[in-house]
């Protein structure tokens, strides 16, 4: 009997190793999409873990549905809000206001703060394309280094894009780890600050290293042409329209964050004996309702529609909202597939086996998702795929180890996905092409090193968060 159990255990462990290898190989070396690669990996892990073919399909479907059931609507609402913020000029208004508020010689900090705020709901590539002309104009009128301004802007954008929901990646990670969304937001906002500061300081050093930097002319075929057409479309969408006020620009971003965080704090208080008596109070019920992520983001979308784009008619508004949904489609599928892989590990002995091995490793277990995310990021480039893959593999394993801080583990998966953005990272090309940088070495100095700085600071931040909590 013991021999049979040992053989099954060995087969399950080997099967998972093979599944992960196949997943990484398919994403890195073939034209197979990450969605299909994850489903294939989940199938291998399920069958080798002792499930029949039918049971494997059933568990995959269950995991896919459970994951999207908890976060799918929130992702959809988040990208709709982001699309409205894009076309309305709200991102630009935030940038202009911060530049005016901070004053001259602090433009890089204003742009970094702008990026920190606006990339929470807006996709990072689009946000950089929209805001980069501001950095370019400031470098001319204020005689500031374009490298400093451009990298500071991109740095502010990339960090919160990787760590703060409702950006789809960290939202998916929160769902897979089963982490409260308010806690994930608060932790992501806090951990992002030192990483952004690190990038801005590096950006200032870049300006001194290349004091005579002049953007090179780049052939406008391919990706650059596509980027310019994106910006031209954006300009046409808001042509002859007055930018919204700073208050209206910030409202759709801040309202859901505040509502969700208040609800999260309330949930913690209601667990205390002294506050349990208030659990049925009308005001508490109202806060719990409006603070639920689905309702909070629905309110945000309504605010964005009725305050930022009042000039658009019903059909134009629907078009803008649907453009956001289209952009989120593949992210929803990849996130669901990640949940399917995680469910396989939960429903087979493999997760428990690996939990025992992981617990005996001579390093904090919370760093396991950090390193897996780092590896996947380095191999295939996409930060979203890296963090979702790491979460899918690690969440069911770490959940079986007593005392693991799942919030810190979730943030570890997001922070690991910042590592060394280079050729297989779309933002690497967006930043370097928009800034007119051709030399490969300089491209890495301009973007690969800053993302690695953010990654290192983020890793330390995760360890500190783990100790505090």
N, C-alpha and C positions, 0 to 999 in steps of 0.2 A: 504493500500500500504506500509506504513512504517513498519507494522507488518511483511509483506512478506520479505522486505529487511532485517529486523533484523534477521528473521529466517534463511535466506540464509547466512547472515554474520556469524551467530552463527554456522551453519552447516559447513561452509567453515573453520572456525577456529578450530572447534573440529576435522574436517577431517584431517587438517594438523598435529594437535597434535597426532592423531592416526597414521598417515602416518610415522611420525618421530619415534614414539614408535615402530611401526612394523619394521622399518628399523634397529633400534638399536637392537631390540630383535632377528631378523633374523640373523644379523651379529654376535651377541654375543652368542646366545644360540642354534643355529641350524647349520646344515651343508650347509645351503643356501649361495651361494657366494654373495659377496658385489654387484656384477653387477646385479644379479636377485633381490636382496633385494632393491636396488635403483629403479629398474623398477616397482616393486610392490608398493613401497612408492609413486612413481610418479603417478601411476594409481589411488591409493586411494585419493591422494590430488586433482587430476584432476576431478574425478567423484563427490567427495564431494564439490568441488569448483564450480560446476555448469556446467561442460562440459559433453557432452554425451560420450558414450564409443568410438565412432568413432572419435570424436573431441579430446579425450584424447590421443588416439593412434597417431593421426596426430601431436599433439603438442609434444609428446614424440619424435617422429621421427624428427621433426623440430629441437628440442633442441639438440638432439644427433648429427645430421648432422652439425648444425651451430657450435657447440663446436669443433668437430673434423675437420671441414673445416678450422678453423682458426689455430689450433695447431697440428693436427694429423701428417702432414708431418714433422713439426719441431721436434716432439718427435721421429719419426722414424729416422731422420738424426742424432739427438743427440745421440741416443743409438748406432747407427752404428759407429760414431766417438769414443764413449766410448769403444766399443769392440776393435777397432784397438789400442787404447791407452793401453788397458789391455794386449794384446798379444805381443805388440812390446817391452815392457820393459820401456816405456816412464815414467810411474809412478815411477819406481825404480830410473831411472836416475834423476828425479826431487828431490827425497829424498836424494840420495847420494850427489848431488850438493849442496843442502841446508845444509846438515850436515857438509860438507867441508867448506862452506862459513861461517857458524855461529860459527864453532869451538867446542872444547870440552866443556862439562858441559852445552851445550845448545841444546843437541840432541832432547829433548822433544819439543822445539820450532820449530826445523827443521821439525820434524815429523808432528806437528800440522799444520804448513804452507803447507807441502806437502798434507796432507789430505784436507785442505781448498781449494787447487787448483784442485786436481785430482778428487774429488768426484762431481765436477760440471758436467762432462760428464760420469763418471764411476759409476755404481751401488755400493752403500756403502758397502754391504756385501762382494762383490768380491774384492773391493779395500782393505779392511782390511785383507782378506785372503792373498792377494798378498804382501802387505807391512809389515805385522806383523813379518815375519822372519827377516826383517831388524832391527826392534825394539828388537827382541830376541837376535840377534847377538850383537847389541850395548850394551845391558845390561851385556853381558859376557865380551866383550873386553874393554868396558869403565867403568865397575863396576858401572853401573847406575841401579836404581830400574826398574824392568820390569813393575811394576804397573804404575809408572810415565810415562814411554815411551809408553806403550800400550794404556793407557787411553788418553794421549795427542793425539796420532795418531787417535784413534777412535773419539775423540771429534772434531778434525779438519775435519774429514770425514763427521760426522753426521750433522753438522750445515749447511754447504753449500749444502749438499744433500737435506736438507729440505727447503732451502730458495732461491736458485739461479737457474734459468733456464739456460741451457736446461734440467736439471733434470726433469723427467716427472711430478712429483707432483706439484712443484711451477709453472711449465709451464702450467699445467692444470688449476691451480688457476688463473693465469694471464688471461687465455682465458675466464674463467667463469665470472670473474669480469670485463672483457673488458679493462684491464690495458695494456698500452704500454710495450712491452717486454723489451726494453732498460731500461726503468724506473724501471721495476721489477728486472732486473739484478743488476742495480746500487744500488738500495735500499737493495737488498738481500746481496750483497757483503759487504756493509757498516754495516748493522745490524749484520752480522755474526761475525765480528771482535771482539767486546766485549764479545760475547758469547763464542767464542773459547778461548779468553784470560782467562775468568772465569774458563773454564774446565781445562786449562793447570795449572793454579794456584792451583786448587783442586787436580790435578794429582800430583803436587809436594808435597802437603800435604799428599797425600796417601802414597808416598814413605817414608815419615818420620813416618807415623803411623804404617806401616808394613815394618820395615827396613830389616827384615829377611824373606821376602816373597819368597817362593819357589813354583813353579808351581807343582800341584799334577798330578800324572799319571791318565789319564781318559780312560775309556773303549773306544776303537776306533770303536765301532758299531754306527750305526745310523748317526746322524748329523755330528759328528766329522769326521767320516770316509769320509762322503761326502765332507766336507770342505777340508780335506787333498787331496782327489782325485782331487778336483778343482785346488788346488795349484800345484799338480803334473802335471796335464794337461797343466797348464800355463807354468811350467818349460820346459816341452817337446816341447811346441809350439815355445819357443824361445831358445831351446837348441843349443849351439854352435853359437849363433848369438850375435854380438856385440851390446851393448845397444846404442840407438840413442843419439846424442848430446843433451845437455840441450836446445839449441835453437830449434832444431827440435821437441823435446818433448813438449815444451811449445807452439809452433806455432799453432797447431790445436785448442788449448784451447783459446789462446789469440786473434787470428785473428777474429773469429766470435763475441767475446765480444766487441772488439774495433770497428768493423764495425757497429754493432747494436747500440752501445752507440753513435757513431758519428752521425748516422742517427737520433737517438732520440734527440740529442742536436740540430741538424739542423732543425728538425720539430718544436722545440720550438722557434728557432730564426725566422723561416719563418712566424710564427704567429705575430711577431712584425712588426709594420707598416714600420719601416726603412729597413727591410730585404725582404719584400714581392716582391720587384722588381727583386730579384734573383731567384724567384720560377721556372722560365722556363729555367734557365741557364743549359748548357750541363753538367758541373761539378756537379751541384746540382742533376740533373737527374741520373747521374752515381752513386753518393753517395746513393741516395734513393733506387736505384736498388740493389747495392751490400750490402747495409745495411738492406735490408728486411731480416727477420729471415730465411726464406726458402733459399734464395741465400747465405747468410752469412754462414749458416751451410753446404750447399752444397759445398762451397769453402773449408770449414774446413775438410769435409770428403775426398775431393780430395787431400788436403794437407797431411792428415793422411795416405792415401793409398800410395801416391807416395814418401813420405819422410820417413815414419816410418817402412813400410814393403815392401821395394823394392825387397826383396829376395823371396817373395811369388809369385807363378804364378797366372794366372787369376782365376782358379777354387778355389784355396785355399783362395784367397782374397774374392771371392764371398761367400764362406762358413763362413768366419769370419764376414762379413757384415750381413749375414742372421741370424747368431747366435744372433747378437744384436737385430734385428727386432723381433725374437721370444721372447726375454726377455721382450719386450715392449708391446706385444700383449694384455695382460690382463689389463695393465695400460691404454691403449688406450680405451678399452671397459668401464672400470670403470669411466674414465674421461668423456666419452661420455654420460654414464648414469647419471652422476652428472649434466651435461649440460641439460639433459632431465628433471630432477627434477626441476632445476632452471627455465626452460622455462614454466613448469606448473605453478609455482608461479607467473611468469610474466603475463601469459595469463588468470589467474583467479583473482577474487577480493582478494584472500587470502593474496597476497604479500602486497597490499596497506593497508589492515587491520592491518597486523602485523607491517608494517612500522610506523603506527600511535602509536602503543603500544611501540615499541622499542624506538621511538623518545622521549617518556615521561619517559624512565627509568633514574634513578639517577646515571648514569655512562656514560663515553664516548661511543657512539654507535660503534666506531671503535673497541672496545674490544669485541663486541658480537661474531664475528667469532673466536676470540681468545679463548673464553670460550667454545664455541660449539666444536671447534677443540680439545680442551683439554679434554672435556668429552668423545668424540668419541675415541680419542687416548687411554684414560684410560680404556675404555670398551673393545675395540677390538684390540688394539696394533699397527695396521698399520698406520704409519705416513701419507702415501699417501692417504689412504682411509679417514683418519681423516680430512685432509685439503681439499680434494675434497668435502666431505660431508658438511663441514662447509661453503665452498664457494657456493655450490649449494643451500643451505638454505638461506644464508645471502645476496648474491649478488643481487637477484631480490628485496629483501626487502630494503636494504640500498640504492639502486639506486633511490628509490622513496622518500628518505629523503634529503632535500636540504642541501648542504654544506658538505656532507660526503666525506672524502678523500678516494677514492676507492683504491689507491695504498697502503695506510697505512692499510686499511681493508684487502686487499689481503695478505700483509705481516703478519698481525695478524693471519690469518688462517694458514699460514705456521709455524709461531712461536709456536702457540698453540699445534701443532702436535709433539713438542719435549718433552712434559711433561712425566716424570717418565717412561722411558722405562723399562719394566720388562717382566714377563714370556710370555706374548702374543706378544712380539716384537722379530722378528727374529734376529736383531742385538744384543739384550741382550744375546742370546745364542751363537752367533758367537764370541763375545768378550770374554765372560766368559769361553767358552769351549776352545778356542784357547789359552787363558792364563792359563788354568788349574785350574780354581776356582770352587770348589764343594759346599762350604758352602753357603747356601741361603742368610744369612745375609750379608756375604762378597760380594756376587754377586750383591746385591742391592747397597751396599756401593760403589762398583767399577763402576757400570753403571747406576743404577736408579737415584742416587743423581746427578751425572754430567749432565745428560740430563735435570733434573729439574732445575739445576743452569742455564743452557743455556736457558731454557724456561722462567725463571724469568727475566733474563737479556734481553732476546728478547722482552718480554712484555713491559718492561720499554722503550726499544728502539723504539717500535712501537708508544708509547705515545709521545716520543720526536719527532719522524718523523711526527706524526700527527700535533704537535704544529708548527713545522718548516714550513710544507707545507700548 
